[in-house]
Amino acid sequence: MALDLFRDVTPDSLDRDGFFCRMSQMATEGNQQKVRWVRARFKEGLALTLLGAKERGFVEVMPGERCWRPIRAKGWDVIHCLWVVGSSKGRGRGDALLELVEARAKEHGRAGVAVVSREQHWVTPRSFFERRGYQVADEADGFVLLTRALKKAAKLPAFVTHDFSARLARHRTGLVVFRAAQCPYLGDATGDAVALARALKVPSKVVEFTSAKQLREQTPTPYGVFAIALDGKLLTSTYELPAALAKLAATARAASLEV
């Protein structure tokens, strides 16, 4: 794919080009939160690239020192999200975006490229990266930290902890949403969770991550930017539709009664 088919989003073009996800619903609070989040991240090194020429895909990258994932990755570039959808799938567009990220990391003298993944929904599957030479550097709670080193002596990134569940100790009662504004879908996800708490007649609260440092110190999941817990137990670390979320809560409550 020719480089002129990539379109970098900048502070000046953000209002016009957006950030790819859910662009038909820009008036929603989740999308507006994402806009504000992106604007604040540009000065921290955020790189956001869209596919052009009517293609459908994007990649969002941050320097490891300031990435919104609970990892230590000094000197590395970290992929937050990489997605290709619709008719653009199966045509090498994901490969092209990944190659672009790697080329830029090499050009800037970075140690390599890292990404938090797993094989389930909501994140780009680990198999996508593994087929392209990425290797597991660390594992935690069903997630893997995958890396491709660009320097021979590069120190591999790692999760900040392997006991994320211990962070729920301060949140043992009711339903708690942990979230950042990095994903525009999380506005709806938060509203659905709070509505579920009302239906269950339990208290609810939202822990908003407003900095990468806070996220690294407090998130109860390797995914980092989102989680829902009920009575101190993790329900999910990714967006679930209301019916699926209610089912997860019912299963968790049934399990607690059996203990």
DANOR-V148515 format. One line per field, one symbol per residue. ss: DSSP state (2 for helix, 1 for strand, 0 for the rest). phi: phi as a letter, one per 40 degrees, with the letter a starting at -180 (. if undefined). psi: psi as a letter, one per 40 degrees, with the letter a starting at -180 (. if undefined). Layout:
ss=???
phi=???
psi=???
This chain:
ss=0022211110000222200000222000222222222222220000111110000011111112220000110000111111110222000022222222222222200001111110000000022222000011111100111111100000000110000222222200001111100000022222222222222200011111000222222200000001111100111100000222222222222222220
phi=.cccccbccbdcbdcccgbgcfccbccccdccccdcccdccdcchdbbbbcbfgcbiaabbbcdcbccbcbbacgbcbccaabbbgcccgbgccdcccccdcccccccgccibbacaacccgbcddcdcccbgcbccaaafgbbbbbbcbbccccccaccabbcccccdcbcbgbbbbabccbcccccccccccccccccfbcbabcccbaccccccbccaccgcaabbbfgbccabbcbcdccccccccccccccccc
psi=hideeihhhiddeddddaedhfeefdeiddddddddddddddeeehhhhiiafeigiihhiiiddeifigihfheihhhdihihiaeeieeedddddddddddddddefidahiihiaeaidihidddddefeiihdiihfeiihiihiehdehhiiiidiegdddeedegehahhhhiiedhdeedddddddddddddefiiiihhhheidddddddheidddeiihihfehhdieihiidddddddddddddddde.
